[in-house]
Amino acid sequence: MTTGIPTPLVSAAGDDHETLARAAAARIADLPRPPRLLGLGEPLHGEEEFGLLRNALFAALVERAGFTSIALESSAWHGRLVDAWINGAEGAEDDVLAAGFTHDFGAFRANRMLIRWMREQNRHRPATARLRFAGFDAPTEMMSAPSPRSPLRVLHGFLRTHLGGADLPSWDGLDRLLGAEEPWENEDAAMDPARSVGGEPRVRDLRAITDDLRRTLAGEIPRLRPQVTPDELDEALLAGRTAAGLLAYHPAMARDTAHPEQRWDRLAALRDTMMAENLGAIADHGPTLVFGHNQHLRTGTTGLTLGPMTLRWQPVGAHLADRFGSGYRVIACALGEAGHQGIPVPPPDTVEGALHRSLPPGHHLLEAQTLPRASATRRSDNHAYIPLDETLLDHVDELLFLHTVTPRTATSGSTPHPEPGGVLQ
């Protein structure tokens, strides 16, 4: 491949997150039209360095670019608990991390540090300037999806409370249609459509009822807005989105297609559509840093190899670019070497290899469009790591390249309480 690597926009030592974050935030603040949503993508989940960089960038964006919210690739429905806690709600930090995050993300030290810092920040901020936390993912896991009972109950309860004599179905009737939780959560349904509840007539009935409840809510918003708090209305709208999304997801799980990849394509597309709907609502609260996987946050068509299948779908980033235009920007991250993750020095004929050979150790921010393309795509024995593919650089604005990453030795239990001025590393 071509070896000419452009001069990075920003470079910093691997342990100097603050310098990198401040320079990146200053670039965002200086744009003629700063984005409403700024994506920061990671190539694999679970590498602490990405979370620490995210924390530093968010703190700098709050200070220098007026950002007020952060959204993580965790369930939006569960994230309400985290947002309440950083805004002063009672509760043990460990409980919030366990119940407020999905995909086991509450176990990550960087997430503990983030919410602890945000809670401390909000102690010193007026109510109108408080920071907000949100998940933006659907409440699904790789092999299962819950019932819509919890969000549907919140939506129904809100309408019953605020619409007086409106003609609503009884909750007892809805509860009987929902039935037990276990059939909804059956992990066998991910691989066997016949094991999914999604094809049952009651699911079609629940889907129609939920659509009607959402339309009832939408029709009353102008009257309700002066009567309820913004958070109450936001929760009702989120409940409707979540219930409707789950009631679309389960029937897709039950669909027995001639080619299995068509079914998985559909499930991936539904999930990212739910993500986009949640982020559209989150953006209404102010400039937001969005942290998730590169494959979700990139624009254009994304893909994933799952066993013998190659999936293709429109990711959340494509939806956001379509809706917000230049109001959505994304920085993808890439790794050079990370031995503790089973990621060795990259081959020289890959993008990562050219960057690793040409740039010194440290973290480097580069314009994606100026980078040379590779003659080969990197392969990884770590299946959680998705290398740069032949199209990603055309679907992001900037690339943050981490030359060499080594494991951190600190533990979450030893993390000191952060001061209001910044995120501790």
N, C-alpha and C positions, 0 to 999 in steps of 0.2 A: 504494500500500500504506500501511498504518498507519505513521506516522513515530515513534511512541513507542518509543524504544530504552531498555531498562532500564540501570541503572547497572552497569558491569562488576564482576565479582567481583574481578578483578585487572587492573591496567593497568601497563604499563612502557614505557619508551622502546624503540625498535626494536633498539638495540644493547645493551640491558640485560637479557640473557638470565637472568642469575643472580637478579635480583629477581623476575622472573616465575616462574622455576622454583622458587625457595624458597617463594614464596607458594602456588603450586599444590601443591607437595609437602606443605606444612603443612595444606592443606585435606584432602588424602587421609589424612594421618596422624590427623586429628581426626574422621574419620568413625566412627560407632559400630561399623561393620564394614568396615574397609579392604579393598579388593578384592584377590583373589589375582592377577588379571590386569587391568592398566590399559592400555587401548588409546590410542595417540596416532596419529591418522590424518592423512595428507597428501592434498591434492587432485590432486597430480601428483608423479611421481618426478623427481628430478634437480635440484630447487631446493635449494641448499645451506642456506638459512635454516631449513628444516624439520629438517635433520639437526643443525644447531647447537643449535636449541631442544631437540631430543630429547636431545642429549648433556648439556645443562645440567639438564634435568628428571631424567634418570636419576641424575646425581650427587647432586641434591637428594633424590631418593627414597631413595637408598642411605643418605644421612646422616640423614634425618629420618623416614623411614617404614619402614625395615627391608627395603627391596627388595634382592634379591641377584642377580637375573637380568634380562637384556634379550633379547628375541627380535625378529629383523628378518625382513621379507618377502623372504627369500633361502632357498635350499635348506637344509632341515634336515640332509640327508645331507652336504653340503659344509661346513656350519657346524661340524662336529666338529673340523675342522682349526683353525678360529679359536679355539674353546674350549680346545683343547690348548695353543695358542700363548700365550693370555693367562694360562694356568696354568703357564707356564715352559718349554714345549717349545721345542727348538731350531728354527731356521728363520729365513729372511730375511723381514722385514716385507712387502716387495713380493710375495714368493711366496705368503705367507698371504693377502694381499688378492686376488691373482689366482686362487688355487685354492679359497679358502674362501668366496667370495661368488659368486652367480649373478646373471644379469640385468645384468652389468657394474657391479654396485654396489660392487665393490672399487675402482673408479676415483674414488669420491667422497671428497673431502678429509675430510668429517665422519666417515666410517666409519674412515678411517685414524686420526683423532684419538681416536675412541671406543676402538678396540682397543688403541691405545698407552696410553691412560689406564687401561684395565682391567688390562693387564699390569703397569703400575707399581703400581696399587692392590694387586694380589695379591701383590706382593713383600713387602708390609707387613702382610698379613692371615694369621691362622692358617688352616690347611687347612680347618677346619670353617666358616669365614666367607668363603671365597673367592667372588668374583663369577663368574658364569657367563654365557657367550654362547651363543646358539642361533639358528639359522635356524628358521623354522616353515613355509616353503613346500615344495611338492613340487619335485623336481628337473627341472621342465619349463620350457621356454621357450614363447613365443607360438606358434611354428610347428613345434615338435618336442618329442619326449620321448625320453630315453635308454632303453637296455635295462635290465632289472633285474639285470644280471650282478653289478655291484659289491655292492649290498646283499645279494643272494641268496648270494653267496660268503661274506660275513661271517656271515650267519645259519647257513649250513650248517657252516662251520668252527667256530663256537661250539658247535653241537650235537654235532658229531663229537668235539670236545675234552672236553666236559663230560658227555656221556651215555654214554660208554664203548661198550658193545655194542649200543646202540639200533639198530633196523632203519632205517637211513637210506639214501636213494638215493645212488649214487656221484656225486661231483662231476663225473667225466668224462661221465657220462650227462647230467647237467644242462647241462654246457658244450656238448655236442653239440646239445641242444635249443635252447639260446640262439643258437647259430650266430654269424655275423659281426655286428658292431655296426652297420655301415652301413645295412642295411634297417630297423632299429629307428629310426634317427635321420633317416630320409628326410623332409626338410621338405615335400616335395610331398604327404605324407600328411595334412597339416593341412587342405588344401583338397580333396583327392581321396581319399575313403575307400578306393577300390580300391588305392591305393598303400601302404596301411598293412599291417603284418604282423599287426595285431590280430585279423584274421579267420582266421588259420591255425590248424590243429588243434594245433600244438605250443604255441601260446600258451595254449590251453585246458588242455593238459597241465601246463604250467608253473604256471598259476594254481592248479590242484588240488594240485600238489605243494607249492607255497608255503603254501597254506592248511593242509596237513597238518603242515608244519614249524612253522608258527606255533602250531598247537594242541599240538604236542609240547612246544614251549618253554613255553607257558602252563601245561601240566600239571605241569611240573617246577619252576616258580618257587619254591614254598615250600622245596624241597630245595636248590635252587641258591643262594638268596639268601645263606645264611651262608658259602658256599664261594667266591663270586666277588665282585669289587668292585662297588659300585653303578654305576660307569661302564661296566664290562664288560656288566652286565645291561642297562643303558639302551641301549647300542649295539646289542646283539642285538635288543632290542625295536624300536628305530628301524629296524634293517635289515629286520625283518619287515614293519613298517608301510610302508616305502618300496617294497619289492619288490611287496607286495600292491597298493599304490596304483598303481604303474606297470602292473601286469598287469590292472588294471581300466581304466586310462586308454587303453591301446592298443586294446583291443576297442571302446571307445567311439569312438575315432578311425576305426575301420573300419566303423562303423555308417552305412549309407546311408539316411538318413531322408527321408520325403517332403518335409519342410520343413527346410531346412538349419539354421534357428535351433534346432530341437529337438536336433540333434547338438551344437551349440555350447553350448546350455544345459546339456546333460549333462556336457560337458567342464569347464565352469566350476564346476558343482556338485561334481564329483569332486575338483577341485583344492581347493576350499574345505573339503570334508570332510576331505581329507588335512591341511590346515592345522589344522583343529580338533582332529584326533587328536594331532597333534604338540604343540599348545599345551596340551592336557589333560595330556600327560606332563610338559611343561616346568613346569606349575603345581605339580606335586608337589615341586619343589625349593625353592619359596618364592615370595614376591611378585615378580611379573614385569612389566616394562614391555614392551608389545607395540607395535612400530612398523611400520606398513604403510599401504596406501592406504585412504582413507575408504570406498571401495566394498567393501572386504573387511571392515573392522572394524566398520562400522555393524551394527545389528540389523535385524530385519525383512527384507523382500525387497529385493534390490538389482538394478540393471540397468545395461546398457551398450549403446550404439549401435555396431555394428560393420558399417560399410558400409550395406547396405539392411536389415540385421537389427537388431532390438531384443531383447537377451537379458535373461532374468529368472531369478534363482536365489537360493537361500538362502546368504548369505555366512557366512564364518567367525564373524563377530560374532553372528549369529543362533544358531548352534550353541553358542557359548560362553554366551550369555545363557540359553539353554535348560538348559544343564548347570549353570552356576554361579550363576544368579540375580543377586543383588546383589553376588556375588563377582566379577562382570565389569562394569567401567565403561569408557566410551570418550569421549575428547575428540577431536572432529573439528577440523581446521584449514580455514580458508578465506582466500582472498586478496582484497584490494581491488584494488590496482594493482601490476603488476610488468611494466614496459615491456620489460625485457630478455628476458622470457618471451613477449612478444607479448600481454600481458594488460593492456588499457587500463583507465581508470577505469570502474567498472561502471555500467550504467543505473540511474537512481534508483528504478525500480519493481521492482528485485530486492532480495533480502535483502542481498547484498553491497553494492549501491548505497546502501541506507538506512544500513547500518553505516558505509560510507565517508564519507557526508555528515555523520553525526551524531557520530562519534567522532573525536578528534584523532589525528594520526599516532602510531604506536606499535603495540604488541601488546596485545590485550584478551581476557580470558577471561570468557565470559558463560554463564549457564544457558541451555541450548538451548530448554527448554520455555517460557521467558518471552519469547522473541523473536517479533516479529510475522511473519506469513507474507507471502509476496510475491504480487503479482498477475501476475508474469512470472518465467520462469526465465532466468537469464543464459545467453548464448551466447558461445562462445569460438572464435576462429580457431586457437588452439593446441589441437590435438586430444588432447594429452597431459593437458590440464587439464580436470577434470570439475567444473563449478560445483555449488553447492548445488541440489538438486532440491526438488520440492514435499514430499517425505516425509523427507528426511534429518534435519531438526531433531527429528522425532518418534522417531528411532532412534539418537540419541546423548544423552549426559548433558550435555556442555558443548561450547561452540564457542570455539575460539581464533582470533580474527580478526586477521590481519596487514594493517594499513591500507595500507602502501606498502612494497614490498620492492625494494631496489636490489642490483645484483650486488656480490659480495665481490671484493676485488682480491688477497687473499693466495692463494698456491699451496700445494699439499700439501708441496712440497719445502722451504718456508720455515717450516713449522709447528714451533715449539720443542717440546722434550720436556716433557710436562705434569708438574707436581708432584703428589704424592699427594692433595692436598687438594681438587682440583676439576678440572673440564674446561675447558681453555683455549678461548677464543672466537677 
